[in-house]
Amino acid sequence: MKLAVDATALLLPRTGIGVFTAEVLRALAARPDIEVSAFNTIWRGRGRGWLPSDAADGVHEVPGRIPTGAVRWLWDRVSVPRLEWFAGRVDVVHGPNYRVPPTSRAAAVVSVHDVSFEREPPIGGPGAAAHRRSVRAAVRAGAWVHTDSEHVASEVRDIYRIEPHRVVVVPLGVRLPPAGPHPAPGSPYVLALGSADRRKDLTTLVAAFDALASEHRDLRLVHAGPDGDASDDLAGAIDRSPHRDRIERLGWVDDGARAALIEQAAAVAYPSLYEGFGLVPLEAMSAGRPVVTTRAPAIPEAAGDAAVYVDAGDADALAGSLQQVLTDRELAADLGARGRARAAGYTWERTADGLVELYRRATGEI
């Protein structure tokens, strides 16, 4: 089977989509039954060598870039130009980031990790409008939809009225890279990871930290992640905090720094209002770190009984649960053991297996 994957996310600061793209490319390229090529829409060079080394082994690079701008406008409205015009004949085209180019004959698969962009008002961050257009265009053109969770699959079927069998759940894997230098050494800390978007609800975490900080005088709150549509709100909450000198915003960090932050955290807090999967909790669990998160969809589907849950938006409950895992060593150890066992079931090889089955369904092989 010849597969083309949009690897544009690998050329940007690595976030969850970038992790997904890199790991899937690596796992698929290791299979003898799949011939994988990668294309991008931003790198302006004409030759090869644009694909990062952690995903390049065994992957054929489509030289240069597929142009965007006006082309993206055409993709979303009239389904031209076709991907094969740039990448040659393929059997399947996979867009891992809410967009898949139109095709001539190849089956199309688009990954929809959540549908926060369809909420009113949207809570999907700055890319919400673009995601809405591109997903709707893909569905209109007959693309198959990959989701990370059953919850998002149900939402996709309801929102887009797509045939149920064309929406396929394939959970993500988890693998922490080797830890690099720690970007914020010092006293113990509660770690928050992710972009500063409204749906991450980091302002509630600041309020919860304020409730803890007086008793835990050496405790810090560390946030690592790029800016988002709630960056100003988060900055304001930190400025108003009486403990703002112990709240650190690192911005985006690379994979090694992210792993170091997770591995040395006293606890990982994930107060999200809505998620399509829950990769951050699973990453923390894979390192044996205790996780306090919310019951927001679809986090419990991924984390199971290996996390402590609170209601979304409840700062007092979040503070109380963090207090528990910070002071009860037996509870923290139990969560760590259960978390490692839970995370061990989520491998990128299993993700690749599920995606290949989806590709074969999309091409009519099964």
C-alpha positions in Angstrom: 0.0 0.0 0.0 1.3 3.5 -0.9 0.5 6.0 1.8 1.1 9.8 1.7 1.1 11.7 5.0 1.0 15.4 5.6 4.1 16.0 7.8 3.8 19.8 8.0 3.4 19.7 11.8 7.0 18.4 12.1 8.3 21.6 10.8 6.7 23.7 13.5 7.3 23.8 17.3 6.4 20.3 18.3 3.1 20.0 20.1 0.6 17.1 20.4 -0.1 17.0 16.6 3.7 17.0 15.9 4.2 14.1 18.4 1.4 12.1 16.7 2.7 12.7 13.2 6.3 11.8 14.1 5.4 8.7 16.0 3.0 7.4 13.4 5.5 8.0 10.6 8.1 6.1 12.5 5.8 3.2 13.3 4.4 2.9 9.8 7.7 3.1 8.0 8.9 0.1 10.0 6.1 -2.0 8.5 6.9 -4.1 5.3 3.4 -3.8 4.0 3.3 0.1 3.8 5.3 2.4 1.5 5.2 5.8 3.2 5.8 9.2 1.7 5.6 12.6 3.4 4.7 16.0 2.1 4.5 19.4 3.6 2.9 22.8 2.9 5.4 25.3 4.4 9.0 24.3 3.5 10.1 26.4 0.5 13.2 24.3 -0.5 13.1 22.4 -3.8 15.0 19.3 -2.8 14.9 16.6 -0.2 16.2 16.7 3.4 13.4 18.7 4.9 12.0 15.8 7.1 13.3 15.8 10.7 15.6 13.0 11.4 13.4 11.4 14.1 10.8 10.6 11.5 12.8 10.3 8.3 14.1 6.7 8.4 12.3 4.7 5.7 10.0 7.6 4.7 10.1 8.9 1.1 10.1 12.7 1.0 8.0 14.5 -1.6 10.5 17.3 -2.6 9.7 20.9 -1.8 6.3 21.9 -0.6 2.7 21.7 -1.8 1.7 25.4 -2.1 -0.9 26.8 0.2 -2.6 30.2 0.5 -5.0 30.3 -2.5 -4.6 26.6 -2.9 -6.0 26.0 0.6 -8.9 28.2 -0.2 -9.5 26.0 -3.3 -9.1 22.8 -1.3 -11.8 23.8 1.2 -14.3 24.9 -1.5 -13.9 23.2 -4.8 -11.6 20.2 -4.0 -8.7 21.1 -6.4 -5.8 20.8 -6.9 -5.5 17.1 -6.2 -2.8 15.7 -4.0 -1.6 13.3 -6.7 -0.6 16.3 -8.9 2.2 16.9 -6.5 3.0 13.6 -4.8 2.3 11.0 -7.6 0.1 8.0 -7.4 -0.8 6.8 -3.9 -3.5 4.6 -2.4 -4.2 6.6 0.7 -3.6 10.2 1.8 -3.7 10.9 5.6 -4.0 14.3 7.0 -3.1 14.1 10.7 -4.0 17.7 11.5 -7.7 18.3 10.7 -7.1 18.7 7.0 -6.6 16.3 4.1 -6.0 17.5 0.5 -8.5 16.4 -2.1 -7.5 13.4 -4.1 -8.1 12.0 -7.6 -8.3 8.3 -6.8 -6.7 7.8 -3.5 -8.8 7.2 -0.4 -8.6 10.2 2.0 -8.3 9.9 5.8 -8.5 13.0 8.1 -7.6 12.9 11.8 -10.0 14.9 14.0 -8.6 14.9 17.5 -11.4 16.9 19.0 -14.3 19.1 17.9 -13.8 22.0 20.2 -13.9 24.3 17.1 -17.6 23.3 16.6 -18.6 24.6 20.1 -20.5 27.9 20.4 -18.5 29.9 21.2 -15.5 27.8 19.8 -13.0 26.8 22.4 -10.4 25.4 19.9 -8.0 28.3 20.0 -6.8 30.5 17.1 -7.2 27.7 14.5 -10.8 27.0 15.2 -12.3 28.6 12.1 -9.8 27.0 9.8 -10.4 23.6 11.4 -14.1 23.9 10.9 -13.7 24.7 7.2 -11.2 22.0 6.5 -13.0 19.2 8.4 -16.3 20.0 6.8 -14.6 20.1 3.4 -13.0 16.7 4.0 -16.3 15.1 5.1 -18.1 16.6 2.0 -15.4 15.1 -0.2 -15.9 11.6 1.3 -12.9 11.3 3.6 -12.8 8.7 6.3 -12.4 10.2 9.8 -9.9 9.0 12.4 -10.5 10.0 16.0 -8.5 9.2 19.2 -11.5 8.4 21.4 -15.0 7.0 21.3 -16.4 10.3 22.7 -15.0 12.3 19.8 -16.2 9.6 17.3 -19.7 10.0 18.6 -19.5 13.8 18.3 -18.2 13.6 14.8 -21.1 11.3 13.7 -23.6 13.6 15.3 -22.3 16.9 14.0 -21.5 15.9 10.4 -24.1 13.2 9.9 -21.4 10.9 8.5 -22.0 7.2 8.1 -21.0 5.5 11.4 -18.6 3.0 9.8 -16.6 5.9 8.2 -15.6 7.2 11.6 -12.9 4.9 13.2 -11.4 5.1 16.7 -7.7 4.5 16.9 -6.2 5.6 20.3 -2.8 7.3 20.4 0.3 5.8 21.8 2.6 7.3 24.5 6.4 7.3 24.6 8.5 9.8 26.5 11.8 10.7 24.7 15.0 10.7 26.7 15.1 13.6 29.2 17.3 16.6 28.4 18.5 19.4 30.6 15.8 20.5 33.1 14.5 24.0 32.1 13.4 24.9 35.6 15.5 23.3 38.3 14.8 24.0 41.9 12.1 23.3 44.5 9.2 20.8 44.0 6.5 21.8 41.5 3.1 21.1 40.1 3.4 20.8 36.3 0.9 22.0 33.7 1.5 21.2 30.0 -0.3 22.5 27.0 -1.1 25.7 25.1 -2.6 28.6 27.0 -6.1 28.1 25.5 -9.4 28.7 27.2 -10.2 25.0 27.2 -7.1 24.2 29.2 -8.5 26.4 32.0 -5.1 27.3 33.5 -6.6 30.3 35.3 -8.4 27.8 37.6 -5.1 26.0 38.2 -3.6 29.3 39.3 -6.5 29.8 41.8 -5.9 26.2 43.0 -2.2 26.9 43.4 -2.9 30.0 45.5 -4.9 27.8 47.9 -2.0 25.5 48.3 0.9 27.8 48.3 0.6 29.2 51.8 0.9 25.7 53.3 3.5 24.4 50.8 6.0 27.3 51.0 8.6 25.8 48.7 6.1 24.5 46.1 6.1 26.0 42.6 3.6 26.0 39.7 5.4 25.5 36.3 3.6 25.8 33.0 5.2 24.7 29.7 3.4 25.4 26.5 2.9 27.9 23.7 0.6 31.0 23.9 -3.1 30.6 23.1 -6.3 32.4 23.1 -6.3 32.7 26.9 -2.7 33.9 27.3 -3.8 37.4 28.5 -6.2 35.9 31.0 -3.5 33.6 32.3 -1.0 36.4 32.6 -3.6 38.5 34.5 -4.3 35.7 36.9 -0.6 35.2 37.6 -0.1 39.0 38.1 -2.9 39.0 40.7 -1.6 36.0 42.5 0.0 36.7 45.9 2.3 33.8 45.1 3.2 35.0 41.6 7.0 34.7 42.4 6.5 30.9 42.5 4.6 30.6 39.2 6.8 30.0 36.2 5.8 30.2 32.5 8.4 28.6 30.3 6.6 28.8 26.9 7.1 26.1 24.4 9.9 23.6 25.3 11.5 20.9 23.3 10.9 17.1 23.7 13.9 16.6 26.0 12.9 19.4 28.3 9.3 18.3 28.3 10.4 14.8 29.4 12.6 16.2 32.2 9.7 18.4 33.4 7.4 15.4 33.6 9.8 13.0 35.2 10.7 15.4 38.0 7.2 16.8 38.7 5.7 16.3 42.2 2.3 16.1 40.4 0.9 16.9 37.0 -2.3 18.9 36.9 -4.5 18.9 33.8 -7.6 21.0 34.5 -9.0 21.0 30.9 -12.6 21.8 30.1 -12.6 19.5 27.1 -10.2 17.1 25.5 -10.4 14.6 22.6 -8.0 12.1 24.3 -5.7 13.0 27.1 -2.1 12.5 25.9 -0.6 14.7 28.7 -2.1 12.6 31.5 -0.8 9.4 29.8 2.7 10.9 29.3 2.8 11.7 33.1 1.5 8.2 33.9 4.2 6.6 31.8 6.7 8.3 34.0 4.9 7.2 37.2 3.8 10.7 38.2 0.5 11.3 40.0 -2.1 13.1 37.8 -5.0 15.3 38.9 -7.3 16.1 36.1 -11.0 16.7 35.2 -13.9 14.5 34.2 -14.1 16.4 31.0 -14.6 14.3 27.9 -12.6 12.2 26.9 -9.9 12.2 29.6 -11.4 9.3 31.7 -11.6 7.2 28.6 -7.8 7.4 28.3 -6.7 7.6 31.9 -9.1 5.1 33.5 -8.7 4.6 37.2 -5.1 5.8 37.2 -5.8 9.5 37.9 -7.6 11.6 40.5 -10.6 13.4 39.0 -12.3 16.7 39.8 -15.1 18.6 38.2 -14.0 21.0 35.5 -13.7 24.6 36.7 -13.7 23.8 40.5 -10.6 25.4 41.9 -11.3 24.3 45.5 -11.7 20.6 44.4 -8.5 20.9 42.3 -6.6 22.3 45.2 -7.9 19.6 47.6 -6.9 16.8 45.2 -3.5 18.2 44.6 -3.1 18.5 48.4 -3.9 14.8 48.7 -1.3 13.6 46.1 1.3 16.0 47.5 1.0 14.8 51.1 -0.1 11.2 50.9 2.9 9.2 49.7 1.0 6.0 49.6 -1.6 7.5 47.3 1.0 9.0 45.1 2.9 5.7 44.8 -0.3 3.8 44.0 -1.3 6.3 41.3 2.2 6.0 39.9 2.0 2.2 39.7 -1.4 2.2 38.2 -0.4 5.0 35.8 2.6 3.1 34.5 0.4 0.0 33.9 -2.3 2.0 32.2 0.1 3.8 29.9 1.9 0.6 28.9 -1.2 -0.4 27.0 -0.9 2.6 24.7 1.9 2.0 22.2 2.5 3.7 18.8 2.8 0.3 17.2 -0.8 -0.4 18.2 -1.8 3.0 16.8 -0.1 2.1 13.5 -1.9 -1.3 13.4 -5.2 0.5 13.9 -4.5 3.1 11.3 -3.4 0.4 8.7 -6.7 -1.4 9.3 -8.5 2.0 8.7 -6.5 2.5 5.5 -7.5 -0.9 4.3 -11.2 -0.2 5.0 -10.9 3.1 3.2 -9.5 1.4 0.1 -12.0 -1.4 0.2 -9.4 -4.1 1.0 -11.4 -5.3 4.0 
